[in-house]
Amino acid sequence: MMKEIQLKDAKATFSHVIDEAVAGETAVITRHGKREAVIISYCEYERLSRVPSLGWLLANSPLEKGDLPERKPAKGLDRSAF
């Protein structure tokens, strides 16, 4: 679950916001109505840090040329503009 909290309220109740993050509740911090930051637990941060990047996945793919069927060009797409 995720909740939004204004920066001034997050500062006033920071310990409570941290306790909720540790319990699994994500907090989006807003400033002047704009989403500025996210508070998550350290366990969630570590889990997200281990997600491989798209570049890593592509570079380490076991697929070889010809493993996937050729794609057909999209109908009506003028590729000369690219």
Secondary structure, 3 states (H helix, E strand, C coil): CEEEEEHHHHHHCHHHHHHHHHCCCEEEEEECCEEEEEECCHHHHHHHHCCCCHHHHHHCCCCCCCCCCCCCCCCCCCHHHC
